[in-house]
Each structure stands twice: as C-alpha cells, then as structure tokens.
Amino acid sequence: MLETGYDDVRADHKLALQNYKVAFNHGNSDALINIAVFYLNDRYVSRDQKVGQALLKKAYQLRNARAIDCMIQYGLITDRTKLEGFLQEMGLREDARMSQISMLSQSRTDQTGLQDTRTNVEQNLAHLVDFEQDASVNAIMQSIGLNTG
C-alpha cells in the first residue's frame, strides 16, 4: 500500500522498500520479488537489471515459482531455450525442467488454473532441486542490505 498510496496516505517508495527488506529478512520471499521489481522498474532506486535478476534468481532458489513469471514479464527470459537454460543452471534435473516448462506453458493458456499450477510448481521444487549457494547473488544481496543466510 505504501508503494501506491491509499486514502489520504501518499505513496512512500523509500518506506515501502525498507518494509520489503524487513519482510524478506524475516523469511518472506514475495518481498524479495517486490524488491527486484523496484530495481527493474527504476522505482526509488536506480534501474539495475543485474540486481533485479539476481534477486529474482534468489527468490526462485527459495522456491518461489512467481519469480519465473517476473523474469518472463520483465524480459529476462524471452524464450523456451533461455527458460531451459535458467532451469538447468538452477540445478533441475531434465525431467523436472520439462515438467516445470510444461506447467508454466499450461498456466499461460489456462489462466483459471494459474494458482493451482504455481502451487504444484512450488511443491515439486521442494523435491526436485538441489541448489548451491551463489556467491555473486549473495554479494549483491548484502550490498543492498539483505540477509543471505
């Protein structure tokens, strides 16, 4: 609400960003996506695609399937080949990558099942992914005041 303002309260991007950082540092991966959007949209902070992409990558590592939707929306993943490459980089096995791509494709054609698809993706990620710590992502996160552990 602070991002856009409400009733008689004016928008306060600085406070919204601070609140998102606190929320992420308390375990909310959706807040990390919101912070990434600040960097991708040039809101309050200077536009920095590298930071935005790193934060979305971390959100995905935290098993937030919404991160892929944002990567597609902001042009960080533009085609199936780039999506496959990203999923491979994230450590998904071949069968898991194909399953995820299929679910994402299905959710794009049937918007009524989008929430169910995201839930299935998130549940599958918990069992199919073996992530390693990414030092460059962690360094970016630390530079903007986010916990990495």
N, C-alpha and C positions, 0 to 999 in steps of 0.2 A: 504494500500500500504506500509505503514511503517513496517508492520509485516513481509512482504516477501521481501521488497526492490523493486526497479524498476529503469530502465535505469541505471544511474550512482549513484543512491542513495542506500546506503547499508541498510539492514534491521536494524531497531531500535526498539526492543521489548519494551524497557523502555518507549520510547516516544509514541509508539502505545498504550500501556496500559494506560498511562496518558491521551491520547486523548480519549480513550474509556470511561474513568471515567468522563471526562468533558462532553462528549456527553450524557452519562447516566444522569448525574446531570442536564442536560438541557432537559431531558424527552425522550431520545432515548432508548427504551427497547432492541433493537437489540444490542446496545453497551453492555448492561448487559450480554447478551448471549456470546458476544465475550470475555468479561472479564472472564466469567465462563469457557470458553474453555481454556484460559490461565492457570487456576488453574487445570483443568482436564488433560491438556497435559504436565504440567511441563515446561511451556514456561516462561522464565524470573523469574517467581515466583516459589516457591517450590510447588510440586504437593500436592493438598489438596482437596480431594474428597468432604469433608464436605462443604467447601466454594463453590466449583463448583456447588454442588447440591443445596445449599441454594440460590445461585444467579439464577439458572435456575427456582427454585420454585418461586422466586420473579418475574422473567420475565413472568412466567405463570400467576401469580396473576395480573400482569399488562396487561393481555390479549394478550400476545404474544404466539400464538399457536406453533411457531417454537421451543419453549422451550421443548415441549414434544418430538419432533424429536431428539433434542440433548440428552435428557435423555435416549432415546432408543439407539441412536448411541453410547453413552459412557457407556452403560450397567447399568445405574441407574434404569431403568425399563426394566426388562427382559422377562416379560410375561404378558398375559392379566390380571391375578389376581393382579399383582403389579400395573398395569395401573389403574385398577378399584379402588384399594386401594388409590392410589395417588389422583385420581379424587374425591373420596369420602372425603378424607382429605381436599381437596381444597374447599369443600362445594357444589359440584354439586349435584343437585337432581338426583334421579335414572334415569328418562327419559333423562336428559341432559347427564349423564355419558354414557348411552347406545348409544345415538346419536353421541357423540364425538368419542367413540370407533369405531362405525360403519364408521364414516367419515375417521378416521385415517387408518382403515383397508382398506378401499376403495382406499385411496390415495397411499397405498403401492402397490396395484395391478395395478393401473392405473396411472402411473407417469405423463401422459399428463394432468391430472386434478388436479395435486398436488396444484398448486397455487390457483385454484378455491376452492378447499377443505379448504385450510388454510384460505382463505378469509371468507368462510362460518363459519368455526370454530370461528374465531375472532369475527364475527358479533353475533354469538349465545352466546358467552361467556359474552358479554356485558349485555345480558338479563337474563342469567341463573345462574350466580354466585353471591354469597354474601360472600365476603371474610372478615375475621377478620385479624387484624394486628398480625403478628407472631413475638414475641419479640426476639426469638433466631435468626431468619433470619435478623432482623433489627440490632441486636448486631454484627453479622458477617459483615454486610454491613458497619456499622460505623467503624469497626476495620480496614477495608481496604480503608477508605476514601470516601465512597459513601453516598449520601443523602438517607434518608429513608422516608421522607415525601412527 
